[in-house]
Amino acid sequence: MYRIAAILLAPLALAACGTEGNSTITLNGEDGNVSIVTDADGKTTINAPGVNGSVTLPKIAIDSADFQVSGVKLYPGSTVRDFNLDASERGGSEKAQGRLSIAFDSPAPLEKVQAWFRDNMAARKFKVSAQGNGFAGTTDEGDPVTLELTPDGTDKTKGKMTIGA
């Protein structure tokens, strides 16, 4: 199952690589482990049971229109600079576990980005409270979520959203 998921998620790894960042997808399952890593130059390495290789692909930018987490999109005009997914398949009836982390740059001042995320998270039934310049709490499905925001000059904000354990 994870081999199929890795193949389906590979475009995300490729799309998330920006000029500064990397993207990583790691899936651990009963059938073996799958790792897809794309660096800032577009070199993508795939390691999976029975499949190992690397290729260099053109960079593809992913922005706020292309990405959402539990219905919450990134601030309009934001671009992804780093993407990491680490997931584990559980046997039986146990819920699969994973952690998604996405770093992004937003083209607006910190206060405007904070308000936008606060309103959109509330509209999607996230239960969060202020933590530093960002928020911490749970998604609408009860998964832990943190959002770290830092000013990047007067008109830009850097952010990192993490969901999962």
C-alpha positions in Angstrom: 0.0 0.0 0.0 2.8 2.4 0.9 4.5 1.9 -2.4 1.4 3.1 -4.2 1.0 6.0 -1.8 4.7 7.0 -2.4 4.2 7.0 -6.1 1.1 9.2 -5.7 2.8 11.5 -3.3 5.9 11.9 -5.4 4.5 14.9 -7.3 4.1 16.7 -4.0 7.7 16.1 -3.2 8.7 17.5 -6.6 6.3 20.4 -6.4 7.3 21.4 -3.0 11.0 22.0 -3.9 11.6 25.6 -4.1 14.8 27.6 -4.6 15.8 27.3 -1.0 14.2 24.2 0.3 13.9 20.4 0.2 11.0 18.1 0.4 10.9 14.7 2.0 8.4 11.9 2.2 9.1 9.0 4.4 6.6 6.1 4.7 7.2 3.2 7.1 5.0 0.2 6.7 4.8 -3.5 7.2 6.0 -4.1 3.6 9.1 -2.0 4.0 10.1 1.7 4.1 9.8 4.2 1.3 11.7 7.5 1.1 11.4 10.2 -1.5 13.8 13.2 -1.1 14.0 16.2 -3.4 16.7 18.8 -2.9 16.8 22.5 -3.8 18.4 21.7 -7.2 15.6 19.2 -8.2 17.5 16.0 -7.6 15.0 13.4 -6.5 16.1 10.2 -4.8 13.6 7.3 -4.3 14.4 4.4 -2.1 11.7 1.7 -1.7 11.6 -2.1 -1.5 12.7 -3.2 -5.0 13.1 0.5 -6.3 16.2 2.7 -5.9 17.2 5.6 -8.1 17.6 9.3 -8.6 16.7 11.8 -11.3 17.1 15.5 -11.6 13.8 17.2 -12.5 12.9 20.8 -13.2 11.8 22.9 -10.2 8.1 23.3 -9.8 6.7 26.0 -7.4 3.7 25.2 -5.2 1.8 28.1 -3.8 -1.3 28.8 -1.6 -3.7 27.8 -4.4 -2.2 24.3 -4.6 -2.0 23.4 -0.9 -4.4 23.0 2.0 -4.3 21.1 5.4 -7.7 19.9 6.7 -9.4 22.6 4.6 -7.0 25.4 5.7 -5.1 26.9 2.8 -1.9 28.9 3.1 -2.2 32.7 3.2 -3.0 33.9 -0.4 0.2 34.3 -2.5 2.3 32.2 -0.1 4.9 29.9 -1.5 6.1 26.6 -0.1 9.8 26.4 0.7 10.1 23.1 2.5 7.8 20.1 2.8 8.2 17.0 5.0 5.9 14.0 5.5 6.8 11.1 7.8 4.1 8.5 8.1 3.8 5.0 9.7 1.3 2.3 8.8 -0.2 0.4 11.7 -1.5 -3.1 11.5 -4.9 -4.0 12.7 -7.4 -1.4 13.8 -4.8 1.1 15.1 -4.8 4.5 13.5 -1.9 5.3 11.2 0.5 7.9 12.6 2.3 10.6 10.8 3.7 14.1 10.9 3.4 16.7 8.2 5.6 19.9 8.3 5.4 22.6 5.7 7.5 25.8 5.7 6.2 28.8 3.6 6.7 32.4 2.9 3.8 34.8 2.9 3.7 38.2 1.1 2.1 40.1 4.0 3.0 41.5 7.4 2.9 39.2 10.4 -0.3 40.7 11.9 -2.3 40.2 8.7 -1.1 36.6 8.3 -1.9 35.8 12.0 -5.4 37.1 11.6 -6.0 35.2 8.3 -4.9 31.9 9.9 -6.8 32.5 13.1 -10.1 33.1 11.2 -9.6 30.3 8.8 -8.6 27.8 11.5 -11.7 28.7 13.5 -13.9 28.4 10.4 -12.6 24.9 9.9 -13.3 23.9 13.6 -9.6 23.9 14.6 -9.2 24.4 18.4 -6.2 26.6 18.8 -4.8 29.2 21.1 -2.1 31.8 20.7 1.4 30.5 21.1 4.2 33.0 20.5 3.5 34.7 17.1 1.5 31.6 16.0 -1.0 29.0 17.3 -1.1 25.6 18.8 -4.0 23.1 19.4 -5.8 20.5 17.4 -7.3 20.1 13.9 -11.0 19.4 13.4 -10.1 15.7 13.6 -8.2 16.1 16.9 -4.7 15.9 15.4 -2.1 18.2 17.1 -1.3 21.3 15.1 1.2 24.1 15.5 1.7 27.2 13.4 4.9 29.2 13.9 5.0 32.7 12.3 7.9 35.1 12.2 8.2 38.5 10.5 10.5 38.7 7.5 11.0 42.4 7.3 7.9 44.7 7.4 5.9 43.2 4.5 6.6 39.5 4.6 6.1 36.6 7.0 7.8 33.2 7.3 5.7 30.3 8.6 5.9 26.7 9.5 2.8 24.5 10.1 3.2 21.1 11.7 0.4 18.5 12.0 0.7 15.2 13.8 2.7 13.7 16.6 
